[in-house]
Amino acid sequence: MHVKININGKLYEKDVEPRLLLAHFIREVAALTGTHIGCETSICGACTVLSNGLAVKSCTMFAVQADGADIVTIEGMAKDGQLHPLQESFWEEHGLQCGYCTPGMILCSHQLLSRNASPSEREIRDALDGNLCRCTGYQNIVKAVQSAAGKLKRTTRVAAGD
Amino acid sequence: MPKRYVGQAMKRKEDPRLVSGTSTYVDDVVLPGMLHMAVARSIHGHARIKGIDTSRAQRLPGVVAVVTGEEVAAHCGPLPCAASIPNMKNAQRQLLAVGKVRFVGEPVAAVVATDKYIARDAADLIEIDYEPLPAVVNPEKAMEPNSPRLYDEFSDNIAFNFGFESGNTEEAFKKADVIVKERFVNQRLAPLSMEPRGVVATYQMPDNELVVWASTQVPHLLRTQLAVMLNVPENRTRVIAPEVGGGFGAKIDVYAEDGLVGYLAKKTGRPVKWIENRRENIAATIHGRDQIDDVELALKKDGTILGMRVKAIADLGAFYSLFTPMIPTLTGLLAPGCYKVPALKFDLVGVLTNKMATDAYRGAGRPEATYMIERIMDVAARKLEMDPAEIRRKNFPQPDEFPFQTSGGVVYDSANYEAALDRALQLADYKALRRKQAELRSQGKYMGIGLSSYVEICAMGPSAAMPGGGWETGSVRIERTGKVTILTGASPHGQGQETTFAQIAADEFGLEPDDVVTIHGDTARIPSGIGTFGSRATAVGGTAMYFAVQDLKEKMKKIAAHLLETTPDKIEFGVGKLVVKGDSGRFMSFTDVVDVAYNAVKLPPGVEPGLDATRFFEPSNFTFPFGTHVCVVEIDEETGEPKITKYVAVDDCGNVINPLLVEGQVHGGLVQGIGQALHEEVVYDENGQLLTGTLMDYAVPRAHDFPEFELDRTITPSPVNPLGVKGVGEAGTIGSTPAVVNAVVDALSPFGITHIDMPLRSEKIWKILKGRKAS
């Protein structure tokens, strides 16, 4: 089947098997290997990407289901060589160790902050329930999301001229 | 020169590539013409293989080769086991099953194809004709004479017996005012790194050159073992551990798939990749724990410990992986915990069952020891009506008694157990917690407070105690431009040694951490090494690197002294320069000295050109980090859910290079240890079927399961290495499990509960709440 998928602002077109997973399309057709696969059953969240702004598990979505979609992966987060505030905060707060879950964590946190600019600690922990991390004990991930929320609010205020 | 970077909470040098998705894990390695391997695995816990029909798989377009046990066994050696116990049975496994399968998930056949989807389809087309045999999964049943036997060639399933006695336990138990006993079970766990295992291999003829990319903690060890297994010259074998997405011990082992990928690359003449899926990861990557300990403690009525007896049963699973038989013996070394136990008898039996092999999982034998001593201390405190903090305090060796020879047979390096206990009690406000507990109990609510004072064994370790050697290497090269390259035999996979080693080297040389690059995980670049496990990367690998740095500093001092017309002992390192002591106007810049070393014209007599040093560090002892954790739980009366409302961890890992990273290690360790206490368990049914084969069934802790942990440290430097570091990789895991169980048992003590086996799931507690009345 022929699919056209926009990933990080670039269009990828290919004839694919109907069973090709979106995660494999991203990793192998678009050669964007920042999206990781950890369970192939939607549970661990390492493969989380944004599809039309929604955080989805790309390991349990077929590429054909994403035909025409706008996908954002971890490689699409930094702009003009500047890390996104979430990427920066994960770095500053030591919100990662082996780094395997990190792209999924960052994209899931992105969805949370787009819906709730000032989440509480509990709200962050609940929002990240679909993303497993075996290294950090989550504490610094929570801190990183809180810190990024602060940075994004400041950026928004600056942009609004406050 | 004062330390400018060691001790600072520096951001990691590793992270920019990790947060931007540009790092390379094994699955990101793509080579021209690469084939993909899939494995057909046993669906039975125990069965005879009557026949294998690969014809349908062979005919599938895109399939390049299908191999089964006999062929592979003719070309490849069995899975290696480096550990040895006197008189143990040799439960070795071939890469692919020959004749019999002994656990669900055991590899039976492998296929390579041009595409991973085709490879998987082909693996499913392999028809394996099994004759199912009775399985045995309970280690106590496996020891019975009429049990099904895993190996026809062995008379029973008992792999080995091991034991020791120090002091006179019989006398200790005779003299005791009180004897407490309990059975403690450490359930089977899955290490479950977020990145599953993965291997890519190429085999180049005519040079017989094997290059392997593997998600491993031990590239050099894997290189040696693969060379032997595949009969390839070791000096033509290269192993690269690129970014490794967590290991927790499970990636120390040498696995069947590592050998199969190498063999198939050789057979087909094309690169081969295999990436483990999560079902395979839970079924066929090593498991941890699975130990039963019957513990007796003899005490005086004032709480003084007189002696301890342990009868341990270790369920080893169906075969030996790299260190399988050794792991439960570590429980004996640490059985006394952080207490004076004058007499100890430890008897261990290792048993074979129809399950995946156990091996090192975060803590590896020490969590089992800590769990049993910390639980039995609470049982004793309750019996003697003592406060759990006081019975612990009563039995600690004092700081001036170190180095402290234990009845477990090891010598603890340094400690102040009481200081860590006091700090934890203070931070938790222990007295106020007890008051609150009494108040809640009077209202019919169940809150529990659990303590755990632990010591553990790190910096593994002296070679005498480590199969294959316990040393580590560090090479340091100052490049011509003055940049520093460190090559470490340790192979970190998330721990952050690229940062901490740069902090250490920058301070020593008077440079910036950005001037230092640490290379790891490539046997072609790093001359020699062991790897990262047992909290050894900084304490052993960092020390090797530190000594290599000292060698270069001495050489640079000689060069600077020669040109500044003084003696080397008068030269010291300043920031960016080498200075004559007491005469700050006489100096050479760091880079000028480097220039002289490489231009090699003005060198002092007898000094060789270049700045490159390699050291092997052989530690004289392990190190022994310690601490006290306090856990507070409240039990939800409706659901039985034990909710952790407060968690205080005071850990002492000796000197700290980077507090940010130390705290990160503790956080992660806590969650794994608490995961064991509350959620995690690998379950097989009586036929050996794996019931927890996906993440739907195996409960990995999630973010919402925890409160914010409160951490603090005491600092007792280790005398074992010049950095004074002890290691912190496993402390959180080891300290936390008993703290949580002690808290839950404490909460339920009004119901007459003295012990509950892990995992402490809501359902178990709910049944207790429903079935009994509180006193």
Interface residues (C-beta under 8 A of the other chain):
Chain A: E17 R19 L20 R27 L32 T33 G34 T35 H36 I37 G38 C39 E40 T41 I43 C44 A46 T73 I74 E75 M77 A78 L83 Q87 E88 F90 W91 E92 H94 L96 Q97 C98 G99 Y100 C101 T102 P103 I106 E121 R122 I124 R125 D126 L128 D129 N131 L132 C133 R134 C135 T136 G137 Y138 Q139 N140 I141 V142
Chain B: K11 R12 E14 D15 P16 L18 V19 S20 G21 T22 S23 T24 Y25 D27 D28 Y117 L192 S193 M194 E195 P196 E243 V244 G245 G246 F248 I275 N277 R278 H493 G494 Q495 G496 L660 L661 E663 G664 V666 H667 G668 G669 L670 V671 Q672 T694 L695 M696 V700 R702 A703 H704 F706 E708 F709 G732
